[in-house]
């Protein structure tokens, strides 16, 4: 009986502590991020080796920014990253409502493949100032923005704004089910936002939605599971998808689903 009473007492104290922590968390203000970038993606080429995106401080307090480029590893130390680009300025302070351009320049150093597009990431780390009053309880959070930076070498074939129209879609048998193979026969990356297959229209409720890949690399293929049964959907089956083009605009596309040899 004594242990049961002690157990109930401990549980009651824990509940009170949880409530107190929740109330404290609600009472402590959190510093909000307020930096915006003028581009959702950047493209630099050997012919146009510089980009100048604008960064704006939309917050009500000054902010310190650190800017760098990585190769895809978001946990990498900026001091140990080797990329063929230079960012100016790498550190800047922005007053409230202020805007400043960043200069991102291709240095010409060897590294990227000469026949296809390469992808890097532009990082903007927002470091808010410390609380002005020692009596103010303020939870300081550093916000980080990452956008894709694409580089196109001089020897890369031209792709154009309609590169997504070259995507190929093929159904293939895999075990007891089937997969949708998407092939990107172009030298540029293709970012798919949504994907569905069907015989009707894009908005047909019968169209089967699939989870699109994050990004298709140049001249690469990816297989997406379609479930059990026949790999093909018959004549007239179409693939509805959308991509982001060079201008950062979402563009819709429609492809024809074909069956791989031996899958029937």
Buried (B, 14 or more C-beta within 10 A) or exposed (E): EEEEEEEEEEEEEEEEEEEEEEEEEEEEEEBEBBBBBEBEBBBBBBEEBEBEBEBBBBBEEEBBBBBBBBEEEEEBEEEEBEBBBBBEEEEBBBEEEBEBEBEBBBEEEEEBEEEBBBBBBBBBBBBBEEBEEEEEEBEEEEBEBEBBBBBBBEEBEEBEEEBBEBBBBBBBBBEEEBBBBBBBEBBBBBBBEBBBBBBEEBEEEEBEEBEBBEBBBBEBBBBBEBEEEBBBBEEEBBBBBBBBBBEEEEBEBEBEBBBBEEBE
